[in-house]
Amino acid sequence: MTTHCTTAPSDPRTAEDGQPGSEHRDAFGRNASGPLAGIVVADFSRVLAGPYCTMLLADMGATVIKVEGPSGDETRAWKPPVFDGQSTYYLSINRNKRSIALDFGDPDDLETARGIAESADVVVENFKPGGLDRFGLDYASIAERNPAVVYASITGFGSAGGAALPGYDLLVQAMSGMMSLTGDPDLPAYRSGVAVFDVITGLHAAIGVLSALHERGRSGRGQRIEVNLMSSALSGMVNQTAGFLLSGNVPTRMGNEHPSIYPYEPLPTADGDIVLAIGNDRQFRTLCDVIGAPELATDPRFATPPDRSHNRSALRPILQELLAAKPASEWFDIFTEARLPCAPINDVRGGFEFAERLGLEPVVAVGDGEESLPGVRNPITFSATPASYDLVPPGIDADRGDILEWLHAAASRS
């Protein structure tokens, strides 16, 4: 009987000095200081939602074994852009992992895949519902040998009526209503500039895994987690979906405007746009004072958030005329000093530069030496058990020997 295992004989969260949170070297030689040090994740996912989930877990110290088909994760071929000839899409979500390529049609490879799943603490997969059943890699089969396993399944539309539908973020943005909310009302619907529901679903999967591990720590029981892009989309649209359920109002595209508050959009200045996000009466009074029109704050048309929202067509040209007196950069300094929510509209380069100026240190070095490459910092900061960035995204099947050696050792201990 194989049960969940850690990657070292000692408590994985305690190093040689016996202090919790100290650095721990796992069975593959990685220094893991994060809160998930010692947790082994069998990653049978590909593309975005699953790999994003498992990368976050890996950053936090988990040992992630990326199980790929013989041709590898599809995103390895998603180019451009590239970094040293490699897909930046693939590189963006696969650091801190180890790769083994297995053909489930080959009996030996399939046995290896089962061994990895049966020896892991966590399994993450995003095959179509039922797609792993015939290989004996479904939850029931793995849990029979590894009852403490936390098994996360990611699909596009769940395992019931939508089981056969392909799970692409663009399709979910269309079907969920997201595209109907995105873009100018007089132009065609647009998708978001990033696969937002893949990312949200990956986050939901990570939350589910961590919650199930916590429960396992109390009860010793593993369980299956199911997340899907459609449900994550409906949850992730928060006020828009809740607004429909509670009021019956079907929201529509409003460009950059907000349905409930105003001003909350880009507004033109003497030399470009500046974004204002005025969420309450105090902020609006301050805005009126700063732009030299304090009387607007007491105008009955604009006195409360509902008033301003209802009368935005009257307020907008007044603001535009006043803001035309100065360039965007000058207004930004003035508004920031007055503690008003505002922002320039940056490109991605500008986003990184702004984060750097704030001291957020958004760029980390992944790996060491000549193989090191830049990556985006994990957004979670731990005071005692920090994230780490030891391993560059692996080449396909790059760690077969080490993984098979680990699997042999794990089988010997069971």
Solvent accessible surface area in square Angstrom, and as a share of the most:
residue,aa,sasa,rsa
1,M,155,0.69
2,T,16,0.09
3,T,70,0.41
4,H,73,0.33
5,C,24,0.14
6,T,46,0.27
7,T,5,0.03
8,A,18,0.14
9,P,144,0.91
10,S,64,0.42
11,D,71,0.37
12,P,10,0.06
13,R,138,0.50
14,T,37,0.22
15,A,22,0.17
16,E,184,0.83
17,D,95,0.49
18,G,40,0.38
19,Q,107,0.48
20,P,109,0.68
21,G,18,0.18
22,S,26,0.17
23,E,99,0.44
24,H,12,0.05
25,R,145,0.53
26,D,8,0.04
27,A,56,0.43
28,F,34,0.14
29,G,33,0.32
30,R,6,0.02
31,N,49,0.25
32,A,0,0.00
33,S,20,0.13
34,G,2,0.02
35,P,43,0.27
36,L,20,0.10
37,A,3,0.02
38,G,0,0.00
39,I,29,0.14
40,V,0,0.00
41,V,1,0.00
42,A,0,0.00
43,D,0,0.00
44,F,7,0.03
45,S,4,0.02
46,R,75,0.28
47,V,38,0.22
48,L,16,0.08
49,A,4,0.03
50,G,0,0.00
51,P,0,0.00
52,Y,39,0.15
53,C,0,0.00
54,T,0,0.00
55,M,10,0.05
56,L,9,0.05
57,L,1,0.00
58,A,0,0.00
59,D,0,0.00
60,M,9,0.04
61,G,1,0.01
62,A,0,0.00
63,T,0,0.00
64,V,0,0.00
65,I,0,0.00
66,K,0,0.00
67,V,9,0.05
68,E,10,0.05
69,G,34,0.32
70,P,95,0.60
71,S,107,0.69
72,G,13,0.13
73,D,5,0.02
74,E,78,0.35
75,T,0,0.00
76,R,48,0.17
77,A,79,0.61
78,W,98,0.34
79,K,101,0.43
80,P,117,0.74
81,P,94,0.59
82,V,76,0.43
83,F,75,0.31
84,D,124,0.64
85,G,45,0.43
86,Q,74,0.33
87,S,1,0.01
88,T,43,0.25
89,Y,74,0.28
90,Y,3,0.01
91,L,18,0.09
92,S,68,0.44
93,I,8,0.04
94,N,0,0.00
95,R,12,0.04
96,N,0,0.00
97,K,3,0.01
98,R,14,0.05
99,S,0,0.00
100,I,0,0.00
101,A,13,0.10
102,L,3,0.02
103,D,63,0.32
104,F,30,0.12
105,G,66,0.64
106,D,57,0.29
107,P,105,0.66
108,D,111,0.57
109,D,26,0.13
110,L,24,0.12
111,E,108,0.48
112,T,20,0.12
113,A,0,0.00
114,R,74,0.27
115,G,15,0.15
116,I,0,0.00
117,A,1,0.01
118,E,21,0.09
119,S,7,0.04
120,A,0,0.00
121,D,0,0.00
122,V,0,0.00
123,V,2,0.01
124,V,0,0.00
125,E,11,0.05
126,N,33,0.17
127,F,49,0.20
128,K,125,0.53
129,P,42,0.26
130,G,47,0.45
131,G,25,0.24
132,L,6,0.03
133,D,85,0.44
134,R,197,0.72
135,F,29,0.12
136,G,19,0.18
137,L,4,0.02
138,D,25,0.13
139,Y,57,0.22
140,A,71,0.55
141,S,39,0.25
142,I,0,0.00
143,A,18,0.14
144,E,130,0.58
145,R,107,0.39
146,N,0,0.00
147,P,72,0.45
148,A,7,0.05
149,V,0,0.00
150,V,0,0.00
151,Y,2,0.01
152,A,0,0.00
153,S,3,0.02
154,I,3,0.02
155,T,20,0.11
156,G,8,0.08
157,F,28,0.12
158,G,15,0.15
159,S,65,0.42
160,A,87,0.68
161,G,85,0.82
162,G,12,0.11
163,A,27,0.21
164,A,87,0.68
165,L,78,0.39
166,P,55,0.35
167,G,40,0.39
168,Y,136,0.52
169,D,13,0.07
170,L,90,0.45
171,L,61,0.31
172,V,0,0.00
173,Q,0,0.00
174,A,56,0.44
175,M,108,0.48
176,S,14,0.09
177,G,22,0.21
178,M,41,0.18
179,M,40,0.18
180,S,51,0.33
181,L,30,0.15
182,T,35,0.20
183,G,19,0.18
184,D,58,0.30
185,P,74,0.47
186,D,130,0.67
187,L,96,0.48
188,P,97,0.61
189,A,37,0.29
190,Y,120,0.46
191,R,126,0.46
192,S,21,0.14
193,G,81,0.77
194,V,88,0.51
195,A,21,0.16
196,V,34,0.20
197,F,3,0.01
198,D,17,0.09
199,V,37,0.21
200,I,34,0.17
201,T,0,0.00
202,G,0,0.00
203,L,72,0.36
204,H,59,0.26
205,A,0,0.00
206,A,7,0.05
207,I,107,0.54
208,G,17,0.16
209,V,0,0.00
210,L,64,0.32
211,S,64,0.41
212,A,3,0.02
213,L,23,0.11
214,H,120,0.53
215,E,38,0.17
216,R,21,0.08
217,G,70,0.67
218,R,177,0.65
219,S,45,0.29
220,G,47,0.45
221,R,153,0.56
222,G,13,0.13
223,Q,74,0.33
224,R,100,0.37
225,I,23,0.12
226,E,96,0.43
227,V,22,0.13
228,N,26,0.14
229,L,5,0.03
230,M,50,0.22
231,S,62,0.40
232,S,4,0.02
233,A,0,0.00
234,L,80,0.40
235,S,64,0.41
236,G,29,0.28
237,M,15,0.07
238,V,98,0.56
239,N,77,0.40
240,Q,41,0.18
241,T,29,0.17
242,A,42,0.32
243,G,28,0.27
244,F,97,0.41
245,L,141,0.70
246,L,158,0.79
247,S,83,0.54
248,G,49,0.47
249,N,93,0.48
250,V,105,0.60
251,P,27,0.17
252,T,91,0.53
253,R,53,0.19
254,M,59,0.26
255,G,32,0.31
256,N,107,0.55
257,E,48,0.21
258,H,42,0.19
259,P,54,0.34
260,S,66,0.42
261,I,37,0.19
262,Y,2,0.01
263,P,0,0.00
264,Y,86,0.33
265,E,15,0.07
266,P,28,0.17
267,L,1,0.00
268,P,55,0.34
269,T,15,0.08
270,A,61,0.47
271,D,101,0.52
272,G,33,0.32
273,D,67,0.35
274,I,1,0.01
275,V,41,0.24
276,L,0,0.00
277,A,29,0.22
278,I,2,0.01
279,G,37,0.35
280,N,59,0.30
281,D,48,0.25
282,R,135,0.49
283,Q,24,0.11
284,F,2,0.01
285,R,124,0.45
286,T,35,0.21
287,L,1,0.00
288,C,0,0.00
289,D,90,0.47
290,V,44,0.25
291,I,14,0.07
292,G,57,0.55
293,A,4,0.03
294,P,74,0.47
295,E,109,0.49
296,L,10,0.05
297,A,18,0.14
298,T,110,0.64
299,D,29,0.15
300,P,111,0.70
301,R,108,0.39
302,F,0,0.00
303,A,39,0.30
304,T,56,0.33
305,P,38,0.24
306,P,92,0.58
307,D,45,0.23
308,R,3,0.01
309,S,20,0.13
310,H,155,0.69
311,N,39,0.20
312,R,28,0.10
313,S,85,0.55
314,A,33,0.26
315,L,0,0.00
316,R,54,0.20
317,P,70,0.44
318,I,51,0.26
319,L,1,0.00
320,Q,62,0.27
321,E,136,0.61
322,L,50,0.25
323,L,1,0.01
324,A,56,0.44
325,A,81,0.63
326,K,64,0.27
327,P,44,0.28
328,A,18,0.14
329,S,79,0.51
330,E,76,0.34
331,W,5,0.02
332,F,47,0.19
333,D,93,0.48
334,I,50,0.26
335,F,0,0.00
336,T,73,0.42
337,E,153,0.68
338,A,32,0.25
339,R,206,0.75
340,L,8,0.04
341,P,48,0.30
342,C,25,0.15
343,A,39,0.30
344,P,56,0.35
345,I,107,0.54
346,N,70,0.36
347,D,99,0.51
348,V,117,0.67
349,R,175,0.64
350,G,13,0.13
351,G,34,0.33
352,F,71,0.30
353,E,86,0.38
354,F,62,0.26
355,A,17,0.13
356,E,87,0.39
357,R,170,0.62
358,L,105,0.52
359,G,54,0.51
360,L,109,0.54
361,E,103,0.46
362,P,17,0.11
363,V,67,0.39
364,V,13,0.08
365,A,70,0.54
366,V,1,0.01
367,G,10,0.10
368,D,121,0.63
369,G,65,0.63
370,E,183,0.82
371,E,129,0.58
372,S,39,0.25
373,L,19,0.09
374,P,85,0.54
375,G,16,0.15
376,V,91,0.52
377,R,85,0.31
378,N,4,0.02
379,P,110,0.69
380,I,81,0.41
381,T,126,0.74
382,F,60,0.25
383,S,125,0.81
384,A,69,0.54
385,T,26,0.15
386,P,67,0.42
387,A,19,0.14
388,S,16,0.10
389,Y,32,0.12
390,D,48,0.25
391,L,46,0.23
392,V,38,0.22
393,P,8,0.05
394,P,11,0.07
395,G,39,0.38
396,I,67,0.34
397,D,47,0.24
398,A,66,0.51
399,D,29,0.15
400,R,77,0.28
401,G,52,0.50
402,D,77,0.40
403,I,0,0.00
404,L,68,0.34
405,E,121,0.54
406,W,10,0.04
407,L,25,0.12
408,H,134,0.60
409,A,39,0.30
410,A,6,0.05
411,A,62,0.48
412,S,81,0.52
413,R,134,0.49
414,S,81,0.52
